[in-house]
């Protein structure tokens, strides 16, 4: 037993689990997506209520706004993170190849502008 309370992570911060399974602190993009979804639901539900004054329908619009905004934000964030990881991997491979081929005849930065020497 480590003495940590239930719901605390290793660094002493309280963790929040959504539905008991999804740890918001450790899952990339989860916190931002849920916050965007809360804002989207508020805008959609309140906007619909101000226009129509129908409570149940406005609640339904709020739930739909939450789902759409949360999922849209989640997929956009995950796509951006995947693209960033791909760019980082390409840069790391380029640096590794530069170190390996530096000073050899295969070095791409070492061009021979003048062709082979011709004798006249």
Buried (B, 14 or more C-beta within 10 A) or exposed (E): EEEEEEEEEEEEEEBEEEEEEEBEEEEEBBEBBBEBBBBBBBBBBBBBBEEEEEEEEBBBBBEBBBEBBBEBBBEBBEEEEEEEEEEEEEEEEEEEEEEEBEEEEEEEEEEEEEEEEEEE
